[in-house]
Amino acid sequence: MTAHGEDAPVSSELVRSYVITGGRRLPSADDLSLHTLVTLAPDRELPLGASPEVRAIWELCAGGYLAVVEVAAHLGLPVGVARLLLTDLAEQGHLLRRAAPPPAQAADRALIEKVLNGLQTLYA
C-alpha cells in the first residue's frame, strides 16, 4: 500500500493492442493468413527505432520460416496485432512470405487397402 501522495509502482506488464499498433486498423484476413510462412529477407538490418515487439519478431524470424500464428504464439500477442506488425515488415521489404502449404488430398481408399493387403501377405 502507498502513503498519501506517493505513486504506486507499476506492476502490470500488459500493453494494450492499440498501443502496439498505434491505433491502426488490423489487416484483413486475406492479407496474411494464419498459415502463411514468414522469414527475414537476406541482408536486412533491424529498422531504427523498432519497438520491442518488432525486435522480438526480428529475432524469431531470423531462425527460418515460421507461420504467422506461431509468431503470435511465441510473442504472446493477439494474432491480429502480429499480422499487422508482420505486414508492416513485409511492406518495408524486411520479410519474405511464402504461401501456406496446400491442404493434403485424401488418398484413394481402395489403393490403401491394396497396399495394406500386400504388406500383410509379404510380412505375415
KEKE-920684 format. One record per residue: residue in three letters; y, x, z of N, C-alpha, C, O in turn. Coordinates in pm, whole numbers. Example, Ala and Ser with C-alpha at 12.3 -4.5 7.8 and 13.67 -1.06 7.14 Angstrom:
<fibas>
Ala:-569:1319:780:-450:1230:780:-330:1320:780:-332:1424:846
Ser:-225:1285:708:-106:1367:714:3:1290:787:114:1341:804
</fibas>
This chain:
<fibas>
Met:-117:85:0:0:0:0:124:90:0:122:198:60
Thr:228:48:-65:351:127:-72:457:66:18:462:-55:40
Ala:542:153:69:653:106:153:760:44:64:761:63:-57
His:849:-31:127:955:-96:53:1041:8:-21:1087:105:40
Gly:1062:-11:-148:1145:79:-227:1067:189:-297:1124:260:-380
Glu:937:205:-267:856:306:-334:790:246:-457:757:127:-460
Asp:770:331:-557:698:286:-677:548:300:-654:502:402:-601
Ala:474:200:-693:329:206:-681:274:296:-791:321:289:-905
Pro:176:380:-759:118:465:-864:45:380:-967:-15:278:-934
Val:52:424:-1090:-16:353:-1198:-161:394:-1195:-193:512:-1207
Ser:-250:298:-1179:-392:330:-1168:-472:280:-1287:-586:323:-1305
Ser:-419:193:-1366:-492:137:-1479:-469:222:-1603:-356:261:-1634
Glu:-579:250:-1674:-568:325:-1799:-569:232:-1919:-585:276:-2033
Leu:-552:103:-1895:-554:5:-2001:-426:13:-2084:-315:6:-2031
Val:-444:28:-2214:-331:27:-2307:-355:-90:-2400:-461:-100:-2462
Arg:-259:-177:-2410:-273:-296:-2494:-283:-259:-2641:-224:-160:-2686
Ser:-357:-339:-2716:-379:-313:-2858:-249:-308:-2936:-234:-226:-3027
Tyr:-154:-395:-2902:-29:-397:-2979:53:-271:-2955:138:-237:-3038
Val:29:-201:-2845:97:-73:-2822:38:33:-2913:112:111:-2974
Ile:-93:36:-2924:-161:134:-3009:-128:112:-3156:-107:209:-3229
Thr:-122:-13:-3199:-98:-44:-3340:50:-54:-3374:85:-73:-3490
Gly:136:-41:-3275:278:-54:-3300:319:-196:-3334:421:-218:-3399
Gly:238:-292:-3291:269:-432:-3317:238:-477:-3458:269:-590:-3496
Arg:177:-390:-3538:146:-426:-3677:28:-520:-3683:-55:-525:-3592
Arg:21:-592:-3789:-88:-686:-3812:-214:-609:-3850:-209:-510:-3923
Leu:-327:-655:-3799:-454:-590:-3828:-493:-612:-3974:-461:-717:-4031
Pro:-562:-516:-4036:-600:-531:-4176:-707:-639:-4192:-777:-674:-4097
Ser:-718:-690:-4314:-820:-791:-4341:-957:-725:-4341:-967:-603:-4358
Ala:-1059:-804:-4324:-1196:-751:-4319:-1237:-689:-4452:-1330:-608:-4455
Asp:-1170:-725:-4561:-1205:-671:-4692:-1158:-526:-4708:-1217:-451:-4785
Asp:-1054:-486:-4635:-1001:-351:-4648:-1100:-245:-4603:-1119:-145:-4671
Leu:-1161:-266:-4490:-1252:-168:-4432:-1357:-246:-4353:-1329:-294:-4243
Ser:-1477:-257:-4408:-1580:-335:-4339:-1635:-257:-4220:-1611:-137:-4207
Leu:-1708:-324:-4136:-1764:-260:-4017:-1862:-150:-4051:-1878:-55:-3975
His:-1929:-162:-4166:-2033:-66:-4204:-1984:42:-4299:-2063:128:-4340
Thr:-1856:40:-4335:-1801:144:-4421:-1809:278:-4348:-1776:286:-4229
Leu:-1853:381:-4418:-1866:514:-4359:-1738:593:-4384:-1684:590:-4494
Val:-1690:664:-4282:-1568:743:-4294:-1592:884:-4241:-1673:904:-4150
Thr:-1522:981:-4298:-1523:1119:-4251:-1392:1184:-4289:-1317:1130:-4370
Leu:-1363:1300:-4232:-1240:1372:-4265:-1248:1429:-4405:-1353:1477:-4448
Ala:-1137:1423:-4475:-1127:1488:-4605:-1121:1639:-4581:-1069:1684:-4479
Pro:-1173:1718:-4675:-1171:1862:-4656:-1028:1918:-4655:-939:1865:-4722
Asp:-1010:2024:-4579:-883:2098:-4573:-764:2012:-4532:-654:2029:-4584
Arg:-785:1921:-4439:-675:1838:-4389:-642:1883:-4248:-729:1929:-4175
Glu:-516:1869:-4211:-472:1902:-4076:-424:1776:-4005:-372:1683:-4067
Leu:-443:1775:-3876:-401:1661:-3794:-252:1636:-3814:-172:1729:-3805
Pro:-213:1510:-3841:-71:1480:-3859:10:1513:-3734:-38:1497:-3622
Leu:131:1558:-3755:220:1588:-3642:250:1461:-3566:270:1355:-3626
Gly:254:1470:-3437:287:1355:-3354:177:1250:-3350:204:1133:-3325
Ala:53:1292:-3375:-59:1197:-3375:-81:1142:-3234:-70:1215:-3135
Ser:-112:1015:-3227:-139:950:-3099:-273:1000:-3043:-352:1057:-3117
Pro:-297:977:-2917:-426:1017:-2858:-545:950:-2929:-651:1010:-2943
Glu:-526:827:-2974:-633:757:-3044:-662:821:-3179:-778:835:-3218
Val:-557:860:-3251:-576:926:-3380:-641:1062:-3359:-727:1102:-3438
Arg:-603:1133:-3254:-666:1262:-3223:-815:1244:-3195:-898:1324:-3240
Ala:-850:1139:-3122:-990:1112:-3091:-1067:1076:-3218:-1181:1121:-3235
Ile:-1007:997:-3306:-1071:964:-3434:-1092:1091:-3515:-1197:1111:-3575
Trp:-991:1178:-3515:-998:1303:-3589:-1117:1387:-3543:-1193:1439:-3625
Glu:-1134:1400:-3412:-1244:1479:-3357:-1379:1416:-3389:-1475:1486:-3421
Leu:-1387:1283:-3380:-1513:1215:-3411:-1553:1231:-3556:-1668:1264:-3587
Cys:-1458:1209:-3645:-1488:1210:-3788:-1506:1352:-3843:-1553:1368:-3955
Ala:-1468:1453:-3766:-1487:1591:-3811:-1634:1629:-3817:-1671:1724:-3886
Gly:-1718:1555:-3745:-1861:1586:-3740:-1942:1529:-3854:-2062:1558:-3862
Gly:-1884:1451:-3940:-1958:1390:-4050:-1928:1241:-4059:-1839:1190:-3991
Tyr:-2003:1174:-4144:-1980:1032:-4167:-2020:948:-4046:-2126:969:-3986
Leu:-1934:853:-4013:-1962:753:-3910:-1919:617:-3964:-1826:608:-4044
Ala:-1988:514:-3921:-1947:378:-3958:-1824:340:-3877:-1803:390:-3766
Val:-1744:253:-3933:-1622:207:-3865:-1655:151:-3727:-1585:179:-3630
Val:-1761:75:-3718:-1799:16:-3590:-1841:124:-3490:-1821:108:-3370
Glu:-1900:234:-3538:-1936:345:-3448:-1812:413:-3392:-1807:448:-3274
Val:-1712:432:-3477:-1587:494:-3432:-1525:408:-3322:-1483:459:-3219
Ala:-1520:278:-3345:-1463:187:-3245:-1542:193:-3115:-1483:195:-3007
Ala:-1674:197:-3124:-1758:200:-3004:-1739:331:-2926:-1728:329:-2804
His:-1736:443:-2997:-1718:572:-2930:-1584:580:-2858:-1574:639:-2750
Leu:-1481:521:-2917:-1348:528:-2858:-1320:417:-2758:-1222:424:-2683
Gly:-1406:316:-2756:-1382:203:-2666:-1264:119:-2709:-1198:56:-2626
Leu:-1237:117:-2839:-1125:39:-2894:-1178:-89:-2957:-1293:-93:-3000
Pro:-1097:-193:-2962:-1135:-311:-3040:-1154:-270:-3186:-1083:-182:-3236
Val:-1247:-332:-3253:-1279:-295:-3391:-1158:-308:-3482:-1137:-224:-3569
Gly:-1078:-412:-3464:-960:-431:-3547:-860:-317:-3533:-800:-274:-3631
Val:-842:-268:-3411:-750:-157:-3388:-803:-30:-3454:-728:43:-3518
Ala:-933:-5:-3438:-993:113:-3502:-981:104:-3653:-952:204:-3720
Arg:-1002:-16:-3709:-990:-33:-3854:-847:-5:-3901:-827:55:-4006
Leu:-748:-49:-3824:-609:-25:-3861:-578:125:-3860:-516:176:-3953
Leu:-619:195:-3755:-594:339:-3746:-668:415:-3856:-614:510:-3913
Leu:-791:374:-3886:-868:438:-3993:-806:410:-4129:-804:498:-4216
Thr:-756:289:-4149:-690:255:-4275:-565:341:-4294:-539:391:-4404
Asp:-488:359:-4188:-369:445:-4195:-407:586:-4236:-344:644:-4325
Leu:-509:642:-4172:-552:779:-4204:-604:789:-4347:-581:889:-4415
Ala:-675:686:-4393:-727:687:-4531:-613:679:-4632:-616:749:-4734
Glu:-513:596:-4605:-399:583:-4697:-316:711:-4702:-252:739:-4804
Gln:-318:790:-4594:-246:917:-4591:-329:1030:-4655:-282:1143:-4667
Gly:-453:998:-4694:-538:1097:-4759:-619:1184:-4664:-677:1283:-4706
His:-623:1147:-4537:-696:1228:-4439:-843:1192:-4427:-923:1272:-4379
Leu:-881:1072:-4471:-1019:1027:-4458:-1080:997:-4593:-1013:952:-4686
Leu:-1210:1022:-4603:-1288:979:-4718:-1367:858:-4674:-1418:852:-4562
Arg:-1377:760:-4763:-1453:639:-4733:-1571:629:-4827:-1562:665:-4945
Arg:-1680:582:-4775:-1800:558:-4855:-1842:414:-4827:-1850:371:-4712
Ala:-1869:342:-4933:-1907:201:-4918:-2031:189:-4831:-2113:280:-4824
Ala:-2044:76:-4768:-2161:50:-4685:-2286:52:-4772:-2282:10:-4887
Pro:-2397:102:-4718:-2520:103:-4797:-2563:-40:-4831:-2541:-132:-4752
Pro:-2625:-58:-4947:-2667:-193:-4984:-2779:-241:-4893:-2856:-160:-4840
Pro:-2789:-371:-4874:-2896:-423:-4788:-3032:-396:-4852:-3047:-395:-4974
Ala:-3131:-375:-4767:-3266:-349:-4815:-3322:-473:-4884:-3295:-587:-4844
Gln:-3399:-449:-4988:-3462:-560:-5059:-3602:-582:-5001:-3672:-487:-4966
Ala:-3639:-706:-4992:-3772:-739:-4941:-3878:-696:-5042:-3866:-720:-5162
Ala:-3982:-632:-4990:-4092:-588:-5077:-4183:-705:-5106:-4189:-802:-5030
Asp:-4254:-695:-5216:-4348:-799:-5258:-4466:-801:-5162:-4533:-699:-5143
Arg:-4491:-915:-5102:-4598:-928:-5001:-4735:-894:-5061:-4815:-828:-4995
Ala:-4762:-937:-5183:-4891:-910:-5246:-4912:-759:-5262:-5023:-710:-5242
Leu:-4808:-687:-5299:-4819:-542:-5315:-4848:-475:-5182:-4930:-384:-5174
Ile:-4781:-519:-5076:-4804:-460:-4944:-4947:-487:-4898:-5010:-400:-4838
Glu:-4998:-606:-4925:-5136:-638:-4887:-5236:-552:-4963:-5336:-509:-4906
Lys:-5210:-525:-5091:-5298:-438:-5170:-5298:-296:-5113:-5404:-234:-5101
Val:-5182:-246:-5078:-5174:-112:-5020:-5247:-109:-4887:-5322:-15:-4861
Leu:-5227:-209:-4803:-5294:-216:-4674:-5446:-220:-4692:-5518:-148:-4623
Asn:-5494:-305:-4783:-5638:-314:-4810:-5692:-181:-4862:-5801:-139:-4824
Gly:-5616:-115:-4948:-5661:16:-4999:-5669:119:-4888:-5763:199:-4885
Leu:-5573:119:-4797:-5576:213:-4685:-5692:184:-4591:-5755:275:-4538
Gln:-5718:54:-4569:-5828:17:-4481:-5963:60:-4539:-6050:107:-4465
Thr:-5981:44:-4670:-6108:86:-4731:-6119:239:-4734:-6229:294:-4725
Leu:-6007:305:-4747:-6009:451:-4754:-6036:514:-4618:-6108:614:-4610
Tyr:-5980:459:-4512:-5991:520:-4379:-6079:442:-4282:-6092:484:-4168
Ala:-6138:332:-4322:-6221:254:-4229:-6367:286:-4243:-6450:229:-4172
</fibas>
